[in-house]
């Protein structure tokens, strides 16, 4: 799952057994609170970063 909301997109995906890529272009900003127990599997600053992550995973 690729999403910008750590609580719903990433945590929900991980709870379902998947992996989540957090993109810092929407709701969740780069500076996250330390009390957040959700750690994304992947992180990207923008969609170009997501493409780079996908290339690493797929190729």
C-alpha positions in Angstrom: 0.0 0.0 0.0 1.2 3.5 -0.8 -0.3 6.2 1.3 0.1 9.5 3.0 -1.7 8.8 6.2 0.3 6.7 8.7 -2.7 5.9 10.9 -5.1 4.6 8.3 -3.0 3.7 5.2 0.2 2.3 6.7 -1.1 0.9 10.1 -4.2 -0.6 8.4 -2.0 -2.3 5.7 0.4 -3.7 8.3 -2.5 -4.9 10.5 -3.7 -6.8 7.4 -0.3 -8.4 6.9 1.0 -6.1 4.1 3.7 -3.6 3.8 3.2 0.1 3.6 5.1 2.9 1.9 4.5 6.3 3.5 4.7 9.3 1.2 5.3 12.7 2.8 3.2 14.7 0.4 -0.1 14.7 2.3 -1.4 14.3 5.8 1.7 12.9 7.4 4.6 15.3 7.4 8.3 14.4 7.4 8.7 15.2 11.1 6.7 12.6 12.8 6.0 12.4 16.5 8.2 9.9 18.4 5.2 8.4 20.2 3.9 6.9 17.0 4.3 3.2 17.2 3.7 2.6 13.5 6.9 2.4 11.5 6.4 2.4 7.7 8.2 -0.3 5.8 9.3 2.3 3.2 9.3 6.1 3.2 9.4 8.5 0.3 9.4 12.3 0.0 7.4 12.3 -3.2 6.0 10.0 -5.9 9.4 9.9 -7.6 10.7 8.3 -4.5 7.9 5.8 -4.5 8.9 4.8 -8.1 12.4 4.3 -6.9 11.2 2.1 -4.1 9.1 0.0 -6.5 12.0 -0.4 -8.9 14.1 -1.7 -6.0 11.4 -4.2 -5.0 10.4 -5.4 -8.4 13.7 -5.5 -10.4 
